[in-house]
Amino acid sequence: MKSAKPYITEHKERFLDELIELLKIPSISADSAYKGDVIKTAEVVKASLEKVGCEHVEICETPGYPIVYGEKIIDKSLPTILVYGHYDVQPPDPLDLWDSPPFEPVIKTTDLHPEGAIFARGSCDDKGQMYMHVKAMEYMMATNQLPCNVKFMIEGEEEIGSESLGWFVGQNQEKLANDVILISDTGMIAPDVPSITTGLRGLSYVEVEVTGPNRDLHSGLYGGAVANPINVLSKMIASLHDENNHITIPGFYDTVEELSLEERAKMAEAPFSKENYKKALDIDDVYGEEGYTTNERNSIRPTLDVNGIWGGYIGEGAKTVIASRAFAKISMRLVPDQDWEKITDLFAKHFESIAPKGVRVKVTPHHGGQACVTPIDSLGYRAAEKAYEATFGKTPIPQRSGGSIPIVALFEKELKSKTILMGFGLDSDAIHSPNEHFGIWNYLKGIETIPQFYHYFTEISK
């Protein structure tokens, strides 16, 4: 396949402008106030697929937000690649920590992005990376180089657990039949160190509520005489880790996959600077489970983290009150063989069991998904490896990610397909955080590399 570089250079400004317009739409799936914007984004994605030459493009209704589907079948005897991505984004809060408004994209240079990066919510996760595939499709169609069949499935609920995707996949197995699934919703080690994500952690996400008295109480008249839900919740959460940062939920580690020393040694070959890591995050030291390195803690080990905690009075000034209720949102990242539903159940039983008398506890599961591992000897992995070699000039490193894409395990179960994760973001791109950004170089490099995957996958599959 011819290099896409000349085409990308010619259309660079348009590629950037189109992505910027997409990023202006606040498609926040977690907040119903933005429902109209989520639907609008689906319509924009549909139009973009039609424009680059996909056929049978449709907005497919689901019990939740719609899924955009499109395809280009050139020969049924050829392999079929199913591209998955999502058009919804995380809430941008806290807004006061953004240097520029999250839905008013701006391009700024950084140390890691000397050619500039687009700062906006969703720039890297996942609108920017999803749109690379649309533009790669444009290139292959415009130059008559599409070597195989392609299907697109772009959803609008990934950031809230892909609640409707399982239903959609179950209803459309024949439509979605494929030989490999291609996703760009991950990252790579560095611009000069390409990598392919070969493992993802699973996820269990819950909300907890601790209720004490039937109303907020005067802290002078009642303090010390009744349980304070905020105090109790804080103690309960603190007890979920021991002095070695080991999770204390009984049975939590029973099925955790223990990697061999040889596998851990191979992981350690990936470039990593603890000093640069600390500097980038402005922290004095790293922190985590005893006996594991930083890269192991955030990839091959399970975790439990509080994502939000609230209760009582948090306004300006003072209000001496004992709150009636306290709340927290908690996520657990899981490793292969940990079933997310079983872990959720273990958490709920344990959390309820450690509550003292005088309070009531409620645990509400939100969503979850299984961990997955992609073999490095599959046809898809070999094609991705060759694609990176063609555009980066070096062999990519296989790398397990700490993130979760629950639908990967779903795809393997329902569609019997392996997934290849070709991400072009960087750890420093601040996904899910204020000032999220995506490098222009990374965006264009993705558009350049993806067509090579099509070429090599078709070639290897013969």
DRENLUM-252368 format. One record per residue (C-alpha): residue number from 1; residue in three letters; x, y, z. Coordinates in Angstrom, 2 decimals, always signed. Layout:
 pos code      px      py      pz
 NUM  ALA       X       Y       Z
...
This chain:
 pos code      px      py      pz
   1  MET   +0.00   +0.00   +0.00
   2  LYS   +1.24   +3.47   -0.88
   3  SER   +2.10   +5.79   +1.98
   4  ALA   -0.74   +8.06   +3.07
   5  LYS   +1.68  +10.87   +3.97
   6  PRO   +1.20  +12.96   +0.80
   7  TYR   -2.58  +12.77   +1.09
   8  ILE   -2.46  +13.66   +4.78
   9  THR   -0.18  +16.62   +4.14
  10  GLU   -2.51  +17.91   +1.43
  11  HIS   -5.63  +17.63   +3.62
  12  LYS   -4.11  +18.26   +7.05
  13  GLU   -5.94  +21.50   +7.81
  14  ARG   -9.30  +20.04   +6.80
  15  PHE   -8.69  +16.94   +8.91
  16  LEU   -8.01  +19.19  +11.91
  17  ASP  -10.97  +21.48  +11.23
  18  GLU  -13.39  +18.57  +10.99
  19  LEU  -12.19  +17.09  +14.27
  20  ILE  -12.38  +20.46  +16.01
  21  GLU  -16.01  +20.88  +14.92
  22  LEU  -16.81  +17.42  +16.30
  23  LEU  -15.13  +18.28  +19.60
  24  LYS  -17.28  +21.37  +20.04
  25  ILE  -20.37  +19.22  +20.67
  26  PRO  -20.68  +18.32  +24.40
  27  SER  -21.76  +14.71  +23.96
  28  ILE  -21.73  +13.86  +27.68
  29  SER  -23.58  +10.57  +27.99
  30  ALA  -23.53  +10.57  +31.82
  31  ASP  -25.64  +13.74  +32.07
  32  SER  -29.17  +13.63  +30.66
  33  ALA  -29.08  +17.41  +30.22
  34  TYR  -26.85  +16.80  +27.19
  35  LYS  -29.07  +14.22  +25.50
  36  GLY  -29.66  +16.46  +22.49
  37  ASP  -25.93  +16.97  +22.03
  38  VAL  -25.25  +13.24  +22.19
  39  ILE  -27.87  +12.63  +19.48
  40  LYS  -26.46  +15.49  +17.41
  41  THR  -22.99  +13.93  +17.58
  42  ALA  -24.35  +10.62  +16.32
  43  GLU  -25.80  +12.47  +13.33
  44  VAL  -22.46  +14.15  +12.62
  45  VAL  -20.66  +10.79  +12.76
  46  LYS  -23.24   +9.30  +10.39
  47  ALA  -22.72  +12.13   +7.90
  48  SER  -18.93  +11.74   +8.09
  49  LEU  -19.13   +8.01   +7.29
  50  GLU  -21.41   +8.69   +4.34
  51  LYS  -19.05  +11.38   +3.07
  52  VAL  -16.02   +9.07   +2.98
  53  GLY  -17.84   +6.39   +1.01
  54  CYS  -19.47   +4.02   +3.48
  55  GLU  -22.77   +2.45   +2.48
  56  HIS  -25.88   +1.45   +4.41
  57  VAL  -24.99   +4.06   +7.03
  58  GLU  -27.66   +4.29   +9.69
  59  ILE  -28.35   +5.53  +13.18
  60  CYS  -29.47   +2.38  +15.01
  61  GLU  -31.78   +2.94  +17.93
  62  THR  -31.07   +1.10  +21.19
  63  PRO  -32.60   +1.19  +24.68
  64  GLY  -30.18   +4.05  +25.32
  65  TYR  -28.16   +6.23  +22.98
  66  PRO  -27.95   +5.20  +19.32
  67  ILE  -25.17   +3.33  +17.58
  68  VAL  -23.91   +4.57  +14.23
  69  TYR  -23.34   +1.77  +11.74
  70  GLY  -21.86   +1.86   +8.27
  71  GLU  -20.07   -0.52   +5.93
  72  LYS  -18.25   -0.94   +2.66
  73  ILE  -18.37   -4.48   +1.32
  74  ILE  -16.20   -4.77   -1.78
  75  ASP  -15.97   -8.57   -2.00
  76  LYS  -17.52  -11.05   +0.41
  77  SER  -14.63  -13.43   -0.15
  78  LEU  -12.23  -10.88   +1.38
  79  PRO  -11.63  -10.37   +5.11
  80  THR  -13.87   -7.99   +7.03
  81  ILE  -12.57   -5.52   +9.61
  82  LEU  -15.03   -4.18  +12.18
  83  VAL  -14.01   -0.76  +13.52
  84  TYR  -15.35   +0.14  +16.95
  85  GLY  -15.22   +3.56  +18.60
  86  HIS  -17.35   +5.86  +20.71
  87  TYR  -18.61   +9.38  +20.25
  88  ASP  -19.63  +10.12  +23.85
  89  VAL  -17.26  +11.83  +26.29
  90  GLN  -16.63  +12.10  +30.00
  91  PRO  -18.09  +15.02  +32.00
  92  PRO  -15.55  +17.87  +32.00
  93  ASP  -15.73  +18.64  +35.74
  94  PRO  -14.05  +20.29  +37.57
  95  LEU  -14.37  +23.15  +35.10
  96  ASP  -12.20  +25.55  +37.10
  97  LEU   -9.14  +23.36  +36.48
  98  TRP   -9.33  +23.72  +32.69
  99  ASP   -6.98  +26.27  +31.14
 100  SER   -9.48  +26.75  +28.29
 101  PRO  -13.16  +25.78  +28.00
 102  PRO  -13.50  +22.00  +27.45
 103  PHE  -15.78  +22.34  +24.43
 104  GLU  -13.97  +25.24  +22.80
 105  PRO  -11.00  +23.37  +21.26
 106  VAL   -7.66  +25.16  +21.09
 107  ILE   -4.31  +24.08  +19.68
 108  LYS   -1.27  +24.60  +21.91
 109  THR   +2.28  +23.27  +21.88
 110  THR   +3.67  +21.21  +24.76
 111  ASP   +7.01  +19.53  +25.51
 112  LEU   +5.64  +16.21  +24.26
 113  HIS   +3.66  +17.79  +21.42
 114  PRO   +5.96  +20.34  +19.75
 115  GLU   +3.76  +20.25  +16.63
 116  GLY   +0.75  +21.17  +18.76
 117  ALA   -2.07  +19.35  +20.53
 118  ILE   -5.82  +19.87  +20.48
 119  PHE   -7.08  +20.67  +23.98
 120  ALA  -10.73  +19.67  +24.43
 121  ARG  -12.83  +17.06  +26.17
 122  GLY  -12.90  +13.95  +24.00
 123  SER   -9.90  +14.97  +21.89
 124  CYS   -8.07  +11.74  +22.72
 125  ASP  -10.86   +9.71  +24.36
 126  ASP  -12.26   +8.88  +21.92
 127  LYS  -13.41  +11.35  +19.29
 128  GLY   -9.92  +12.07  +18.01
 129  GLN   -8.91   +8.43  +17.84
 130  MET  -12.26   +7.34  +16.43
 131  TYR  -12.06  +10.01  +13.74
 132  MET   -8.61   +8.76  +12.66
 133  HIS  -10.42   +5.70  +11.32
 134  VAL  -12.91   +7.81   +9.39
 135  LYS  -10.08   +9.75   +7.74
 136  ALA   -8.09   +6.56   +7.09
 137  MET  -11.18   +5.23   +5.31
 138  GLU  -11.37   +8.45   +3.31
 139  TYR   -7.78   +7.99   +2.17
 140  MET   -8.26   +4.37   +1.11
 141  MET  -11.46   +5.17   -0.78
 142  ALA  -10.11   +8.33   -2.42
 143  THR   -7.02   +6.50   -3.69
 144  ASN   -8.84   +3.25   -4.54
 145  GLN   -6.73   +1.27   -2.05
 146  LEU   -9.34   -0.32   +0.23
 147  PRO   -8.09   -3.94   +0.22
 148  CYS  -10.90   -5.59   +2.17
 149  ASN  -14.35   -5.10   +3.64
 150  VAL  -14.95   -2.71   +6.52
 151  LYS  -17.76   -2.15   +9.00
 152  PHE  -18.06   +0.72  +11.47
 153  MET  -19.86   +0.52  +14.81
 154  ILE  -19.60   +3.79  +16.76
 155  GLU  -21.52   +3.94  +20.04
 156  GLY  -22.61   +6.68  +22.43
 157  GLU  -22.52   +4.99  +25.83
 158  GLU  -18.94   +3.84  +26.36
 159  GLU  -18.33   +6.33  +29.15
 160  ILE  -21.31   +4.98  +31.08
 161  GLY  -20.52   +1.31  +30.64
 162  SER  -21.83   +0.58  +27.11
 163  GLU  -25.15   -0.35  +28.63
 164  SER  -26.95   -0.87  +25.30
 165  LEU  -24.09   -2.36  +23.32
 166  GLY  -24.60   -5.93  +24.53
 167  TRP  -28.24   -5.74  +23.48
 168  PHE  -27.28   -4.36  +20.06
 169  VAL  -24.57   -6.95  +19.43
 170  GLY  -26.95   -9.75  +20.42
 171  GLN  -29.58   -8.44  +18.01
 172  ASN  -27.17   -7.96  +15.09
 173  GLN  -24.63  -10.77  +15.06
 174  GLU  -24.95  -11.41  +11.32
 175  LYS  -24.66   -7.70  +10.49
 176  LEU  -21.56   -7.39  +12.67
 177  ALA  -19.84  -10.60  +11.48
 178  ASN  -16.14   -9.94  +10.99
 179  ASP  -12.64  -11.42  +10.93
 180  VAL  -11.07   -8.96  +13.36
 181  ILE  -12.14   -5.96  +15.43
 182  LEU  -10.01   -2.82  +15.36
 183  ILE  -10.15   -0.25  +18.16
 184  SER   -8.19   +2.91  +18.88
 185  ASP   -9.13   +3.85  +22.44
 186  THR   -5.78   +3.21  +24.10
 187  GLY   -2.30   +4.73  +23.97
 188  MET   +1.33   +4.02  +23.18
 189  ILE   +4.44   +4.30  +25.31
 190  ALA   +5.93   +7.37  +23.58
 191  PRO   +5.97   +9.02  +20.15
 192  ASP   +9.21   +7.20  +19.35
 193  VAL   +8.22   +3.98  +21.13
 194  PRO   +5.14   +2.49  +19.43
 195  SER   +3.25   -0.17  +21.35
 196  ILE   +0.22   -2.41  +20.94
 197  THR   -2.09   -2.90  +23.88
 198  THR   -2.41   -6.63  +24.56
 199  GLY   -4.35   -6.57  +27.82
 200  LEU   -7.04   -4.51  +29.50
 201  ARG   -8.26   -4.60  +33.06
 202  GLY  -11.86   -5.28  +33.89
 203  LEU  -14.07   -2.93  +35.90
 204  SER  -16.62   -2.90  +38.69
 205  TYR  -18.16   +0.49  +39.44
 206  VAL  -20.44   +1.02  +42.44
 207  GLU  -22.01   +3.81  +44.46
 208  VAL  -22.33   +3.52  +48.22
 209  GLU  -24.66   +5.37  +50.59
 210  VAL  -24.42   +5.50  +54.38
 211  THR  -27.51   +6.80  +56.21
 212  GLY  -27.66   +7.72  +59.88
 213  PRO  -30.35   +9.88  +61.53
 214  ASN  -33.54  +10.75  +59.69
 215  ARG  -32.46  +14.38  +59.18
 216  ASP  -29.40  +16.62  +59.38
 217  LEU  -28.63  +17.36  +63.03
 218  HIS  -27.08  +20.19  +65.04
 219  SER  -23.50  +19.07  +65.66
 220  GLY  -23.49  +20.60  +69.13
 221  LEU  -26.70  +19.08  +70.37
 222  TYR  -26.15  +15.66  +68.81
 223  GLY  -22.40  +15.41  +68.19
 224  GLY  -20.88  +12.40  +69.95
 225  ALA  -24.29  +10.85  +70.63
 226  VAL  -25.21   +9.52  +67.17
 227  ALA  -23.20   +8.04  +64.33
 228  ASN  -21.98  +10.61  +61.82
 229  PRO  -22.41   +9.05  +58.34
 230  ILE  -19.46  +11.01  +56.92
 231  ASN  -17.13   +9.85  +59.69
 232  VAL  -18.39   +6.29  +59.36
 233  LEU  -18.06   +6.23  +55.58
 234  SER  -14.50   +7.59  +55.80
 235  LYS  -13.50   +4.84  +58.23
 236  MET  -15.15   +2.15  +56.13
 237  ILE  -13.36   +3.30  +52.99
 238  ALA  -10.02   +3.56  +54.81
 239  SER  -10.40   -0.05  +55.98
 240  LEU  -10.59   -1.33  +52.38
 241  HIS   -6.76   -1.24  +52.16
 242  ASP   -4.22   -2.55  +54.66
 243  GLU   -0.80   -1.08  +55.52
 244  ASN   +0.67   -2.62  +52.34
 245  ASN   -2.11   -1.18  +50.15
 246  HIS   -3.53   -4.67  +49.73
 247  ILE   -7.31   -4.75  +49.27
 248  THR   -8.98   -6.29  +52.33
 249  ILE  -12.21   -7.61  +50.80
 250  PRO  -12.36  -11.37  +51.57
 251  GLY  -12.00  -13.42  +48.38
 252  PHE  -10.97  -10.43  +46.26
 253  TYR   -7.67  -11.99  +45.14
 254  ASP   -8.83  -15.61  +44.90
 255  THR   -8.76  -15.73  +41.09
 256  VAL   -6.13  -13.07  +40.37
 257  GLU   -3.73  -14.13  +37.64
 258  GLU   -0.15  -14.14  +38.92
 259  LEU   +2.35  -13.47  +36.15
 260  SER   +5.62  -15.39  +36.12
 261  LEU   +8.91  -13.69  +36.89
 262  GLU   +9.83  -14.13  +33.23
 263  GLU   +6.70  -12.29  +32.09
 264  ARG   +7.29   -9.53  +34.61
 265  ALA  +10.88   -9.20  +33.43
 266  LYS   +9.70   -8.81  +29.83
 267  MET   +7.27   -6.09  +30.91
 268  ALA  +10.13   -4.30  +32.64
 269  GLU  +11.92   -3.92  +29.29
 270  ALA   +9.47   -1.15  +28.32
 271  PRO  +11.05   +2.29  +28.75
 272  PHE   +9.97   +3.95  +32.00
 273  SER  +11.41   +6.76  +34.09
 274  LYS  +10.06   +7.00  +37.62
 275  GLU  +11.50  +10.52  +37.93
 276  ASN   +9.76  +11.71  +34.77
 277  TYR   +6.55  +10.02  +35.93
 278  LYS   +6.67  +11.88  +39.26
 279  LYS   +7.57  +15.15  +37.59
 280  ALA   +4.68  +14.90  +35.11
 281  LEU   +2.21  +14.39  +37.96
 282  ASP   +3.92  +16.82  +40.37
 283  ILE   +4.18  +14.22  +43.13
 284  ASP   +7.01  +13.48  +45.57
 285  ASP   +6.78   +9.71  +45.27
 286  VAL   +4.75   +6.88  +43.78
 287  TYR   +2.28   +4.90  +45.88
 288  GLY   +0.66   +1.52  +45.65
 289  GLU   +0.60   -2.17  +46.45
 290  GLU   +3.75   -3.42  +48.15
 291  GLY   +5.96   -5.71  +46.06
 292  TYR   +5.07   -4.38  +42.61
 293  THR   +6.51   -1.75  +40.31
 294  THR   +4.56   +1.27  +39.11
 295  ASN   +3.94   -0.26  +35.69
 296  GLU   +2.77   -3.50  +37.28
 297  ARG   +0.48   -1.71  +39.72
 298  ASN   -1.32   +0.08  +36.92
 299  SER   -1.66   -2.85  +34.55
 300  ILE   -1.47   -6.39  +35.96
 301  ARG   -2.72   -5.79  +39.51
 302  PRO   -6.31   -5.11  +40.63
 303  THR   -7.13   -1.83  +42.35
 304  LEU   -9.85   -0.12  +44.36
 305  ASP  -10.24   +3.66  +44.22
 306  VAL  -12.71   +6.24  +45.46
 307  ASN  -13.78   +8.37  +42.48
 308  GLY  -15.95  +10.79  +44.42
 309  ILE  -17.15  +11.37  +47.98
 310  TRP  -19.70  +13.81  +49.35
 311  GLY  -22.11  +14.63  +52.15
 312  GLY  -23.01  +17.42  +54.55
 313  TYR  -22.36  +21.11  +54.05
 314  ILE  -19.76  +22.15  +51.48
 315  GLY  -20.88  +25.72  +50.79
 316  GLU  -19.12  +28.93  +51.74
 317  GLY  -18.63  +29.65  +55.42
 318  ALA  -19.58  +27.32  +58.26
 319  LYS  -22.63  +25.25  +59.08
 320  THR  -22.36  +23.07  +62.17
 321  VAL  -24.27  +20.03  +61.01
 322  ILE  -24.14  +16.24  +61.18
 323  ALA  -25.32  +15.06  +57.77
 324  SER  -28.03  +12.47  +57.53
 325  ARG  -26.34  +10.76  +54.59
 326  ALA  -22.89  +10.36  +53.00
 327  PHE  -22.04   +8.97  +49.57
 328  ALA  -19.09   +7.71  +47.55
 329  LYS  -18.45   +6.35  +44.07
 330  ILE  -15.91   +3.53  +43.96
 331  SER  -14.27   +1.78  +41.03
 332  MET  -12.33   -1.47  +41.06
 333  ARG  -10.03   -2.31  +38.16
 334  LEU   -9.80   -6.06  +37.71
 335  VAL   -7.38   -8.48  +36.08
 336  PRO   -7.99  -11.66  +34.04
 337  ASP  -10.06  -14.34  +35.80
 338  GLN  -11.69  -11.84  +38.16
 339  ASP  -15.38  -11.85  +37.24
 340  TRP  -16.71   -8.33  +37.67
 341  GLU  -20.15   -9.43  +38.84
 342  LYS  -18.67  -11.71  +41.50
 343  ILE  -16.32   -8.95  +42.66
 344  THR  -19.24   -6.53  +42.86
 345  ASP  -21.11   -9.01  +45.02
 346  LEU  -18.06   -9.57  +47.25
 347  PHE  -17.68   -5.82  +47.68
 348  ALA  -21.34   -5.30  +48.57
 349  LYS  -21.38   -8.08  +51.16
 350  HIS  -18.14   -6.91  +52.75
 351  PHE  -19.08   -3.23  +52.80
 352  GLU  -22.41   -4.00  +54.43
 353  SER  -20.75   -6.27  +56.97
 354  ILE  -18.29   -3.64  +58.24
 355  ALA  -20.94   -0.97  +58.87
 356  PRO  -21.35   -0.20  +62.61
 357  LYS  -24.69   -0.14  +64.33
 358  GLY  -26.46   +3.18  +64.03
 359  VAL  -26.16   +3.48  +60.22
 360  ARG  -27.67   +1.76  +57.19
 361  VAL  -25.64   +0.96  +54.08
 362  LYS  -26.78   +0.74  +50.47
 363  VAL  -24.54   -0.43  +47.62
 364  THR  -25.72   +0.34  +44.07
 365  PRO  -23.80   -1.31  +41.20
 366  HIS  -23.49   +0.94  +38.16
 367  HIS  -21.62   -1.00  +35.47
 368  GLY  -18.68   -3.26  +34.83
 369  GLY  -16.87   -5.54  +32.43
 370  GLN  -14.35   -8.35  +32.21
 371  ALA  -10.61   -8.08  +31.71
 372  CYS   -9.11   -9.42  +28.49
 373  VAL   -5.78  -10.43  +26.99
 374  THR   -4.96  -10.49  +23.26
 375  PRO   -2.49  -13.15  +22.05
 376  ILE   +0.55  -11.76  +20.26
 377  ASP   +0.61  -14.61  +17.74
 378  SER   -2.79  -13.83  +16.17
 379  LEU   -3.19  -12.67  +12.56
 380  GLY   -4.45   -9.32  +13.78
 381  TYR   -1.49   -8.71  +16.06
 382  ARG   +0.98   -9.63  +13.33
 383  ALA   -0.76   -7.25  +10.91
 384  ALA   -0.70   -4.43  +13.48
 385  GLU   +2.98   -5.09  +14.15
 386  LYS   +3.79   -4.80  +10.45
 387  ALA   +1.67   -1.64  +10.16
 388  TYR   +3.64   +0.10  +12.91
 389  GLU   +6.91   -1.07  +11.41
 390  ALA   +5.88   +0.47   +8.09
 391  THR   +5.12   +3.92   +9.53
 392  PHE   +7.35   +4.14  +12.62
 393  GLY  +10.31   +2.19  +11.30
 394  LYS  +10.49   +0.02  +14.42
 395  THR   +8.75   -2.96  +15.98
 396  PRO   +6.04   -2.04  +18.52
 397  ILE   +6.22   -3.30  +22.11
 398  PRO   +3.32   -5.38  +23.44
 399  GLN   +1.93   -3.66  +26.52
 400  ARG   -0.86   -4.31  +29.01
 401  SER   -3.00   -1.31  +29.86
 402  GLY   -4.53   -0.34  +33.17
 403  GLY   -7.66   +0.97  +31.51
 404  SER  -10.88   -0.88  +30.80
 405  ILE  -12.88   -1.36  +27.62
 406  PRO  -15.50   -3.85  +28.83
 407  ILE  -16.89   -4.47  +25.37
 408  VAL  -13.71   -6.25  +24.22
 409  ALA  -14.64   -9.32  +26.27
 410  LEU  -18.23   -8.96  +25.05
 411  PHE  -17.10   -8.98  +21.40
 412  GLU  -15.05  -12.14  +21.90
 413  LYS  -17.98  -13.90  +23.57
 414  GLU  -20.73  -12.79  +21.19
 415  LEU  -18.94  -12.29  +17.86
 416  LYS  -16.13  -14.84  +18.39
 417  SER  -13.63  -12.22  +17.23
 418  LYS  -10.27  -11.09  +18.52
 419  THR   -9.72   -7.38  +19.06
 420  ILE   -6.63   -5.40  +18.10
 421  LEU   -6.00   -2.25  +20.13
 422  MET   -4.03   +0.29  +18.10
 423  GLY   -3.95   +3.39  +20.28
 424  PHE   -2.06   +6.58  +19.47
 425  GLY   -2.59   +8.62  +22.63
 426  LEU   -0.03   +9.22  +25.37
 427  ASP   -0.32   +8.78  +29.12
 428  SER   +0.16  +12.52  +29.46
 429  ASP   -2.90  +13.37  +27.34
 430  ALA   -5.05  +13.78  +30.49
 431  ILE   -8.00  +11.67  +29.42
 432  HIS  -10.87  +11.87  +31.95
 433  SER   -9.06  +14.89  +33.44
 434  PRO   -9.07  +18.66  +32.98
 435  ASN   -7.06  +19.83  +29.96
 436  GLU   -7.45  +16.60  +27.97
 437  HIS   -5.55  +16.85  +24.71
 438  PHE   -4.42  +14.87  +21.68
 439  GLY   -1.26  +15.57  +19.71
 440  ILE   -1.65  +16.62  +16.10
 441  TRP   +1.31  +14.40  +15.22
 442  ASN   -0.38  +11.45  +16.94
 443  TYR   -3.68  +12.11  +15.17
 444  LEU   -2.05  +12.22  +11.75
 445  LYS   +0.22   +9.26  +12.52
 446  GLY   -2.85   +7.20  +13.29
 447  ILE   -4.40   +8.11   +9.96
 448  GLU   -1.15   +7.07   +8.28
 449  THR   -0.81   +3.74  +10.13
 450  ILE   -4.39   +2.41  +10.07
 451  PRO   -4.49   +1.81   +6.26
 452  GLN   -1.32   -0.26   +6.61
 453  PHE   -3.17   -2.53   +9.05
 454  TYR   -5.87   -3.11   +6.42
 455  HIS   -3.20   -3.95   +3.87
 456  TYR   -1.25   -6.38   +6.03
 457  PHE   -4.29   -8.05   +7.56
 458  THR   -5.65   -8.76   +4.09
 459  GLU   -2.26  -10.01   +2.94
 460  ILE   -1.66  -12.28   +5.96
 461  SER   -5.21  -13.67   +5.80
 462  LYS   -4.76  -15.05   +2.28
